[in-house]
Amino acid sequence: MAGDQARVPLTFVEYGSESDTGAPGLPGYPIPDEARAQPNYIEGGVAGGGSSGDRHMLIIDRDRWLLYETYATFWNGTAARWEAGSGAVFDLSRNDRRPDGWTSADAAGLAIFPGLVRYDEALGAGEITHAFRVTTRGSNGYVWPASHSAGANASAPPMGARLRLKASKDISGFAPEVQRIFRAMKRHGLIVADNGTDMYITGTMDARWNNNVLNPAFSALTADDFEVVQFGWKPTALGPPTNLRIVR
């Protein structure tokens, strides 16, 4: 949306100490009034957000290159205010990481929007040049680039772990748009971003998606089709990651 969208205060009811009240010099979130009464502004499709599910809301200020993301978003009509479990603002012109220990709208502290599968990329002429967001049923701490943990299951991957579709996986039988998505999984991989359904990869809401093509294709992949790029890194001092290796 345009940068002149009015910003409104947001009350955080779960992770207030780890949430952003707005962008620097721009308090509040540019939530449109229509989101109160119209569906599909908030994940789950319920006007005003409803009371269950993750209820993510993703808003881009295209004039300032700012990404606003909220979790458990809800219009509280009784109190006449917007509420959320947590919220984060990302400057899309930078590559900053959240403060260590902070969540975002995703448990890992990462931005959601850059990791979504987008229709225009899948059906475009070029290759997709970024990793995708993925969830697993459990997690075990976190590694960079994640900044927040949401579990301590020793048999699960950490938040921030990067998986990659094996180069040996034959994808030639899939539709061209699916092949483009799967090639990105081979080249750029998946980043564990939250607890949820195992190996669940999220796309943008777009009426043009053909789920009769997508659902069988994604269901044809299993966790065994992926390899793990080393479980990130946790530096003792700030600096670039080193000694990355492939775990097969």
C-alpha positions, -999 to +999 in steps of 0.1 A: +000+000+000+010+036-003+030+054+024+001+077+032-019+049+048-028+060+083-010+042+111-028+029+141-015+018+175-013-019+181-016-035+216+006-066+220-009-092+243+018-119+243+053-107+232+051-070+239+088-068+250+099-084+218+077-065+194+081-033+174+057-005+181+064+008+146+092+018+123+118+044+136+100+078+136+068+062+124+048+048+154+019+024+147+011+000+119-006+009+086-036-014+090-065-004+067-099+002+082-114-024+058-096-052+077-121-048+105-151-058+085-139-075+053-124-110+051-090-120+037-070-091+050-058-114+078-047-150+075-077-173+081-101-152+060-121-140+090-130-103+091-112-086+120-090-117+125-113-139+146-100-158+176-081-188+164-052-197+142-020-178+135-039-149+120-008-133+103-012-099+087+015-088+062+016-052+050+041-035+028+046+002+027+058+003-009+069+040-007+092+035+023+102-002+016+089-012+050+074-046+058+049-049+088+040-083+100+018-093+129+008-126+146-026-134+163-040-102+148-075-092+162-098-062+161-111-059+196-144-041+190-152-039+227-119-020+234-120-004+200-084-013+193-062-036+172-044-063+191-018-089+182+003-115+199+035-100+184+046-076+156+078-068+137+088-042+112+115-049+086+134-024+065+134-041+030+165-021+020+186-038+047+194-073+058+192-068+096+185-096+120+161-093+149+177-086+184+189-119+198+161-136+217+133-117+200+105-133+181+087-117+151+053-127+136+070-161+131+085-180+160+120-179+146+122-141+145+124-141+107+103-121+082+075-142+067+069-124+033+103-130+017+100-168+023+066-172+007+060-189-027+046-162-050+025-168-081+043-141-101+076-159-095+063-194-101+047-184-134+073-159-144+100-162-170+130-162-146+142-184-118+131-180-082+161-166-063+153-171-026+147-197+000+112-206+012+097-207+047+089-241+061+074-254+094+080-286+113+060-302+141+087-294+167+119-275+170+150-274+192+164-240+200+176-217+172+206-210+150+214-180+129+197-163+110+168-171+135+168-151+167+142-169+188+133-205+199+100-222+204+108-257+216+135-280+230+127-313+212+161-330+208+149-350+178+137-318+159+157-292+139+164-258+153+147-227+141+168-212+113+179-246+100+182-247+062+170-278+042+176-284+006+159-306-020+184-332-031+199-326-065+191-362-074+154-357-070+137-361-104+113-332-109+110-335-147+074-349-145+059-319-128+042-289-143+066-261-154+056-238-126+061-266-100+095-274-115+105-237-111+095-239-074+113-272-068+145-259-086+145-230-060+143-257-033+174-273-048+193-241-051+182-220-022+164-244+001+139-240+029+144-223+063+127-236+094+106-206+106+079-219+130+063-250+146+034-264+127+026-290+101+057-310+091+073-298+059+046-272+053+056-246+027+035-214+025+025-193-005+009-160-010-029-159-012-037-156-049-069-167-067-048-177-097-031-207-080-043-240-093-044-262-062-053-292-084-017-290-097+001-277-065-014-300-039-005-333-056+030-320-065+039-309-030+024-341-015+047-361-037+077-347-018+088-363+016+113-352+042+136-379+028+138-359-004+157-332+014+192-329+029+202-306+057+227-278+052+245-276+085+223-264+113+233-228+110+258-212+134+260-195+167+290-173+168+310-166+199+317-132+184+300-113+155+314-123+122+306-143+090+297-180+092+324-204+084+329-242+079+295-248+064+290-284+053+263-307+040+247-334+063+233-363+042 
